[in-house]
Amino acid sequence: MKEKIMSQIKKKEIKMKPKWWFRIQKIGIKGGWILLIIISSVLVRLVWYLIGVINPKELIEFGEIGREVIINDFPYFTLLITISVIILAGFIFAQLENNYKLTRFRIWLSVLFAVSVCSLLLSLIRSFGLI
C-alpha cells in the first residue's frame, strides 16, 4: 500500500498540499471558534438584558395578565439563536486538535465555561464604562 501511494505521488497522480495550507486551516478553525464564543457571549448578555427589561418579578404580581405579558414578550427567537450558536461552537471545539479525545461532557463543559467567562468579562467591561 505504501509503495503504491508513493508511486502515485511520484507520477503526480496525487497532489500534495503545502504545509501552510494546513496551518491556515487550523488558524481558521480556532478563529471561528473564538468568534462563535464571542458572538454567543454577546447573545447571552442580550437575552439577559431583554429578560431584565420584561421584569418578570413585577409582572407575575398581576396574575394571569402578567403571565401572558411574560409569555408574549419573552425573547424566544434570540434565545433560540443563542443556543444554536453555542451548539455550533461545541461542534467546532470538538474538531480542534486533540479535543476528539475528550468526552462530550468535558467538551460542552469547556464551551459553556468559555461562554460564561466571556459574558462575565463583557458585563465587567460594561460596568466599568469601557463600552
C-alpha positions in Angstrom: 0.0 0.0 0.0 2.8 2.4 1.0 4.7 1.7 -2.3 1.5 2.2 -4.3 0.9 5.6 -2.8 4.5 6.7 -3.2 4.4 5.7 -6.9 1.2 7.7 -7.4 2.9 10.7 -5.7 6.0 10.4 -8.0 3.7 10.1 -11.1 1.9 13.3 -9.8 -1.4 11.5 -9.8 -1.8 12.6 -6.2 -1.2 16.3 -5.5 0.4 17.1 -2.1 -1.0 20.1 -0.2 1.6 22.5 1.2 2.2 22.8 4.9 0.9 26.4 5.1 -2.5 25.2 3.9 -3.0 23.1 7.0 -1.7 25.9 9.2 -4.2 28.4 7.7 -7.0 25.9 8.1 -6.1 25.3 11.7 -5.9 29.0 12.5 -9.3 29.5 10.7 -11.0 26.8 12.8 -9.6 28.3 16.0 -10.5 31.8 14.9 -14.0 30.7 14.0 -14.4 29.0 17.4 -13.3 32.2 19.2 -15.6 34.3 17.1 -18.6 32.0 17.9 -17.7 32.2 21.6 -17.7 36.0 21.5 -21.0 36.1 19.5 -22.7 33.7 21.9 -21.5 35.7 24.9 -23.0 38.8 23.4 -26.2 37.0 22.7 -26.3 35.6 26.3 -25.9 39.2 27.6 -28.7 40.3 25.2 -31.1 37.6 26.4 -30.2 38.6 30.0 -30.9 42.2 29.2 -34.2 41.5 27.4 -35.4 39.4 30.3 -34.5 42.3 32.7 -36.5 44.7 30.5 -39.5 42.4 30.8 -39.0 42.3 34.5 -41.0 39.1 35.2 -40.9 39.5 39.0 -43.1 42.6 38.8 -45.3 41.2 36.1 -46.1 38.0 37.9 -47.9 40.0 40.6 -50.6 40.9 38.0 -51.7 37.3 37.9 -52.9 35.9 34.6 -52.4 39.1 32.6 -48.8 39.3 33.9 -48.1 35.8 32.8 -49.5 36.5 29.3 -47.3 39.6 29.0 -44.2 37.5 30.0 -45.1 34.7 27.5 -45.7 37.2 24.7 -42.6 39.4 25.4 -40.1 36.7 26.1 -37.2 36.8 23.6 -37.7 33.3 22.2 -36.0 33.9 18.9 -32.9 35.5 20.5 -32.7 32.5 22.9 -33.0 30.1 20.0 -30.2 31.8 18.1 -28.0 31.8 21.2 -28.5 28.1 21.8 -27.8 27.4 18.2 -24.5 29.4 18.2 -23.4 27.6 21.4 -24.1 24.2 19.9 -22.2 25.2 16.7 -19.3 26.3 18.9 -19.4 23.0 20.7 -19.1 21.1 17.4 -16.2 23.2 16.2 -14.5 22.9 19.6 -14.7 19.1 19.2 -12.8 19.4 15.9 -9.9 21.4 17.3 -6.6 19.5 17.6 -6.7 16.8 20.3 -10.2 17.5 21.6 -11.6 14.3 20.0 -10.0 12.6 23.0 -12.2 14.5 25.4 -15.6 13.2 26.5 -18.7 15.0 25.2 -19.4 16.2 28.7 -16.0 17.9 29.0 -16.3 19.4 25.6 -19.7 21.0 26.4 -18.5 22.0 29.9 -15.5 23.7 28.3 -17.7 25.6 25.8 -20.2 26.7 28.4 -17.3 27.8 30.7 -15.8 29.8 27.9 -19.1 31.5 27.1 -19.7 32.2 30.8 -16.3 33.7 31.3 -16.6 35.8 28.1 -20.1 37.0 29.2 -18.8 37.9 32.6 -15.9 39.9 31.1 -18.4 41.7 28.8 -20.5 42.7 31.8 -17.4 43.8 33.8 -16.2 45.9 30.9 -19.7 47.4 30.6 -19.9 48.1 34.3 -16.6 50.0 34.2 -17.9 52.1 31.3 -15.4 50.9 28.7 -18.1 50.1 26.2 
